[in-house]
Each structure stands twice: as structure tokens, then as C-alpha cells.
Amino acid sequence: MNLHEECLLRYLKRPDELSYSTEILKLNNFILEKQFIMKNFVAKSFLISYTEK
């Protein structure tokens, strides 16, 4: 079960904790976005700078 499924299940069990589950998903998406940027853009820019000099 992934994080999104766990948050949905948590919401279905305890609807009053929706804001908590939403914050967890926001944080998870933020982390995934940062990892994507680091992997695809930062690493490539260093590679380009290294090969050009």
C-alpha cells in the first residue's frame, strides 16, 4: 500500500483527520518534487558545466 492509499484509508476511518492526511500528502509530494529536480536538472547542469570547461 502506498502513501496515497494509506492517507485515503486513514480519511475513510477518521474523516476528522483530513487536514492531517492532506499535510502528509503535501509533504510527500514536495519531497518527490525536490528529488525529481535534483535528479533531472541539478545533476545535468553540473555535468554540462563539467564537460564544457
C-alpha positions in Angstrom: 0.0 0.0 0.0 1.5 3.4 -1.0 1.3 6.6 0.9 -1.7 7.9 -1.0 -3.7 4.8 -0.3 -2.8 4.9 3.4 -4.0 8.5 3.6 -7.2 7.7 1.9 -7.8 4.8 4.2 -7.0 7.0 7.2 -9.5 9.5 6.0 -12.2 6.9 5.5 -11.6 5.6 9.0 -11.3 9.1 10.6 -12.8 11.9 8.5 -11.9 14.5 11.1 -8.2 13.9 10.4 -8.5 15.1 6.8 -6.2 18.1 7.3 -3.5 15.8 8.8 -3.7 13.4 5.9 -3.6 16.3 3.5 -0.5 17.7 5.1 1.2 14.4 4.9 0.4 14.2 1.1 1.7 17.7 0.6 4.9 16.9 2.3 5.4 13.7 0.4 4.7 15.5 -2.9 7.2 18.2 -2.0 9.9 15.7 -1.3 9.2 13.8 -4.5 9.3 17.1 -6.5 12.7 18.0 -4.9 14.1 14.6 -5.6 13.0 14.9 -9.3 14.5 18.3 -9.6 17.8 17.2 -8.1 18.0 14.1 -10.2 17.0 15.6 -13.5 18.2 19.2 -13.5 20.9 19.8 -10.9 22.9 16.7 -11.8 22.6 17.5 -15.5 23.7 21.2 -15.1 26.8 20.0 -13.2 27.5 17.5 -15.9 27.1 20.2 -18.6 29.3 22.6 -16.7 32.0 20.0 -16.2 32.1 18.9 -19.8 32.2 22.5 -21.2 35.2 23.6 -19.2 
